[in-house]
Amino acid sequence: MADYKAPLREMNFLLHEVFAAEKLWTKLPGLAGAVDRETADAILEEMAKLASNTLDPINRSGDEEGCHWNDGVVTTPEGFKEAYATFCEGGWGALLGNPEYGGMGMPKMLGAQVEEMITASNISFALYPVLTNGACLAIDAHASEELKQKFLPKMYEGTWAGAMDLTEPHAGTDLGIIRTKAEPREDGSYSISGSKIFITGGDQDLSENIIHLVLAKLPDAPKGPKGISLFLVPKYKVNEDGGLGESNKVNCGSIEHKMGIKASATCAMNFDGAQGWLVGEVNKGLAAMFTMMNYERLGVGIQGLGASDRSYQNALEYARDRIQSRSPAGAQQPAKAADPIIVHPDVRRMLLTQKALVGGGRALSTYVAQWLDISKFGEGDEKKNAEAMVALLTPVAKAFTTDMGLDCTVLGQQVFGGHGYIREWGQEQLVRDVRITQIYEGTNGIQALDLVGRKTVASGGALFELFAADVQKFIDRQVDRETMSEFVRPLAAELQRLREATEKMVAASQEDLHAPGAASVEYLHLFGYVAYAFMWAKVADVALDKQEVDSFYKGQVKTARFYFARLLPRTQALAASVNAGSATLMDLEEELF
Ligand SMILES: Cc1cc2nc3c(=O)[nH]c(=O)nc-3n(C[C@H](O)[C@H](O)[C@H](O)COP(=O)(O)OP(=O)(O)OC[C@H]3O[C@@H](n4cnc5c(N)ncnc54)[C@H](O)[C@@H]3O)c2cc1C
């Protein structure tokens, strides 16, 4: 497998040239003075080193060894403990944290690039800090001052890690039917009892303590999602002086043996009257979870992107090296027994599809991160508008980027032929590792329902119009630029196709209860392809005039052309499926399946 090389040039290009990040950072009231270009670049360079030198080297061995469970104790694969210690010493767990409790308060636009490098080099490792970040966000937004002071500094340090305990054996998507109970205790805390499954980092040997955020129900709670509360339940209780106290009746019953991310411990957790503290309000636990959900979901999209880029890097190196057959145009390297496979149109199709989807995904993640930053650090109408954009775009960034992530890693495997199927080259690991990103943090089917139902139909298409207005603003700015018309014209046509599909779907949903669910996944994909087209047009806008200066820009323009010519036309088939309605899906009697 090729060594991981962080795509710093691409990241800098996006941050500083396409999205003018520094200008935005200076303008945002909550960020002023916190970060400038120099700091951002230094942070990216440091993470690039950590990813290549520390995380990448234990990726394959972590997959082969996996995690161990022995009598309730979980051990991570060799090298993980040391890598985690290095990660924490570098202060990486504090990057996006609240400065009041020891965080660095950096923008998500920067965090997104950092996350990509961590996940691309070692997705299993990435999950330990990612889950801690998620727990910190929820605590910061909803917990009492006392809990924040007690837990956040140690969690930002990484001395204590976090876990999110939602899923139960009978309750995954439908959390309204969870059974874990929370009984009030006299001292104001709660006694938590129940079983959770599939808990990432539920137990591990990396941190001194594990802070579980657990969804549970009070005895008199209303039925369904409105009766769920959120509790902070540490593995070890914490004394008044901040030191670790006794064990808190939180036990790991087993770990899962699974398809991929084998170095990430996926735990069955038992809470047997463990002491917990309420986070946020009683019965508002799901809402509290949703605060961090947008960050988490974008993060999962970035996992899809990281795996795609890793697979692309390997495939590209292999395609330049592997010689098989001659080019249809005649021998390109006559001195060799055959030409490198990169000369073949079909191999180029696979590589360019990867390159175009990686570039589109990275730009979309940065674009959504930009809206997250404005919604967090901005003010007034600008902040409100950004919140709406985040709500609309998050399911697309999560589901489309991870669906494309599987496609990309499979293409990267295919470039290797049979050598991609065997373990030696690492391409099959990426396919196995990335597959989970389509499932956890809300399956991609549920993301599509969220986009269609809560975000589009429920708003009568109003949120979609916000996105459309941003695309239109870009198109209008190009009106006098002939060189951009090859991108702007099709982008305008695709925006119109998406608008028509949106309007039809909203209208159909008034008459047919199955209409949103029937259209949802294809609608999300249609949206995703148009969003990536917007991103590639933005890239071309910057790169077109600089092509002669630096071949990097030429590569960007040519990839944009490939995207528009070869991938964007997929929208035609998707729109036809969206417009087909629910009849053919629902007509077939169940016994005829
Ligand atoms: C490796 C791994 C790590 C995980 N980490 C965590 C973690 O850290 N914390 C945690 O709490 N959970 C975690 N999970 C659980 C994960 O989030 C759930 O598996 C996921 O949300 C789906 O729930 P489920 O498996 O019960 O599937 P189900 O909810 O049973 O869904 C089965 C299928 O039905 C579909 N479906 C369900 N309802 C609907 C509907 N209304 N409309 C249309 N389709 C529907 C789904 O899309 C899916 O295709 C993890 C899971 C795995 C495998």
The ligand as an SDF file (V2000), in Angstrom:
LIG
                    3D

 53 58  0  0  0  0  0  0  0  0999 V2000
  -19.9200   -0.5320   14.0330 C   0  0  0  0  0  0  0  0  0  0  0  0
  -21.0830    0.1910   14.6110 C   0  0  0  0  0  0  0  0  0  0  0  0
  -20.8600    1.2650   15.4650 C   0  0  0  0  0  0  0  0  0  0  0  0
  -21.9420    1.9280   16.0470 C   0  0  0  0  0  0  0  0  0  0  0  0
  -21.7230    2.9250   16.9760 N   0  0  0  0  0  0  0  0  0  0  0  0
  -22.7750    3.3970   17.7050 C   0  0  0  0  0  0  0  0  0  0  0  0
  -22.5700    4.2440   18.8430 C   0  0  0  0  0  0  0  0  0  0  0  0
  -21.4340    4.6410   19.1530 O   0  0  0  0  0  0  0  0  0  0  0  0
  -23.6420    4.6070   19.5940 N   0  0  0  0  0  0  0  0  0  0  0  0
  -24.9080    4.1900   19.2870 C   0  0  0  0  0  0  0  0  0  0  0  0
  -25.8290    4.5200   20.0170 O   0  0  0  0  0  0  0  0  0  0  0  0
  -25.1420    3.3920   18.2030 N   0  0  0  0  0  0  0  0  0  0  0  0
  -24.1140    2.9890   17.4110 C   0  0  0  0  0  0  0  0  0  0  0  0
  -24.3420    2.1650   16.3320 N   0  0  0  0  0  0  0  0  0  0  0  0
  -25.7080    1.8030   15.9840 C   0  0  0  0  0  0  0  0  0  0  0  0
  -26.1710    2.4400   14.6690 C   0  0  0  0  0  0  0  0  0  0  0  0
  -26.3140    3.8220   14.8230 O   0  0  0  0  0  0  0  0  0  0  0  0
  -27.4720    1.7090   14.2700 C   0  0  0  0  0  0  0  0  0  0  0  0
  -27.0940    0.4150   13.8610 O   0  0  0  0  0  0  0  0  0  0  0  0
  -28.2220    2.4290   13.1670 C   0  0  0  0  0  0  0  0  0  0  0  0
  -28.7370    3.6470   13.6480 O   0  0  0  0  0  0  0  0  0  0  0  0
  -29.3840    1.5880   12.6080 C   0  0  0  0  0  0  0  0  0  0  0  0
  -30.1360    0.9950   13.6080 O   0  0  0  0  0  0  0  0  0  0  0  0
  -30.4360   -0.5810   13.5410 P   0  0  0  0  0  0  0  0  0  0  0  0
  -29.1380   -1.2680   13.3320 O   0  0  0  0  0  0  0  0  0  0  0  0
  -31.2230   -0.9620   14.7220 O   0  0  0  0  0  0  0  0  0  0  0  0
  -31.2960   -0.7620   12.2280 O   0  0  0  0  0  0  0  0  0  0  0  0
  -32.8930   -0.6190   12.1140 P   0  0  0  0  0  0  0  0  0  0  0  0
  -33.3320    0.6350   12.7660 O   0  0  0  0  0  0  0  0  0  0  0  0
  -33.5250   -1.8810   12.5370 O   0  0  0  0  0  0  0  0  0  0  0  0
  -33.0620   -0.4530   10.5510 O   0  0  0  0  0  0  0  0  0  0  0  0
  -33.0330   -1.5540    9.6290 C   0  0  0  0  0  0  0  0  0  0  0  0
  -33.3340   -1.0340    8.2250 C   0  0  0  0  0  0  0  0  0  0  0  0
  -34.6510   -0.4680    8.1910 O   0  0  0  0  0  0  0  0  0  0  0  0
  -34.6050    0.8700    7.7270 C   0  0  0  0  0  0  0  0  0  0  0  0
  -35.6140    1.6650    8.4190 N   0  0  0  0  0  0  0  0  0  0  0  0
  -35.8620    1.7100    9.7520 C   0  0  0  0  0  0  0  0  0  0  0  0
  -36.8500    2.5780   10.0020 N   0  0  0  0  0  0  0  0  0  0  0  0
  -37.2390    3.0940    8.8350 C   0  0  0  0  0  0  0  0  0  0  0  0
  -38.2050    4.0620    8.4170 C   0  0  0  0  0  0  0  0  0  0  0  0
  -38.9520    4.7150    9.3100 N   0  0  0  0  0  0  0  0  0  0  0  0
  -38.3230    4.3480    7.0980 N   0  0  0  0  0  0  0  0  0  0  0  0
  -37.5320    3.7390    6.1980 C   0  0  0  0  0  0  0  0  0  0  0  0
  -36.6010    2.8300    6.5120 N   0  0  0  0  0  0  0  0  0  0  0  0
  -36.4580    2.5130    7.8100 C   0  0  0  0  0  0  0  0  0  0  0  0
  -33.1900    1.3500    8.0080 C   0  0  0  0  0  0  0  0  0  0  0  0
  -32.7950    2.4170    7.1510 O   0  0  0  0  0  0  0  0  0  0  0  0
  -32.3950    0.0800    7.7750 C   0  0  0  0  0  0  0  0  0  0  0  0
  -32.0920   -0.0630    6.4150 O   0  0  0  0  0  0  0  0  0  0  0  0
  -23.2750    1.5350   15.7090 C   0  0  0  0  0  0  0  0  0  0  0  0
  -23.4830    0.4650   14.8250 C   0  0  0  0  0  0  0  0  0  0  0  0
  -22.4140   -0.2030   14.2950 C   0  0  0  0  0  0  0  0  0  0  0  0
  -22.6780   -1.3880   13.4080 C   0  0  0  0  0  0  0  0  0  0  0  0
  1  2  1  0
  2  3  1  0
  2 52  2  0
  3  4  2  0
  4  5  1  0
  4 50  1  0
  5  6  2  0
  6  7  1  0
  6 13  1  0
  7  8  2  0
  7  9  1  0
  9 10  1  0
 10 11  2  0
 10 12  1  0
 12 13  2  0
 13 14  1  0
 14 15  1  0
 14 50  1  0
 15 16  1  0
 16 17  1  0
 16 18  1  0
 18 19  1  0
 18 20  1  0
 20 21  1  0
 20 22  1  0
 22 23  1  0
 23 24  1  0
 24 25  2  0
 24 26  1  0
 24 27  1  0
 27 28  1  0
 28 29  2  0
 28 30  1  0
 28 31  1  0
 31 32  1  0
 32 33  1  0
 33 34  1  0
 33 48  1  0
 34 35  1  0
 35 36  1  0
 35 46  1  0
 36 37  1  0
 36 45  1  0
 37 38  2  0
 38 39  1  0
 39 40  1  0
 39 45  2  0
 40 41  1  0
 40 42  2  0
 42 43  1  0
 43 44  2  0
 44 45  1  0
 46 47  1  0
 46 48  1  0
 48 49  1  0
 50 51  2  0
 51 52  1  0
 52 53  1  0
M  END
$$$$
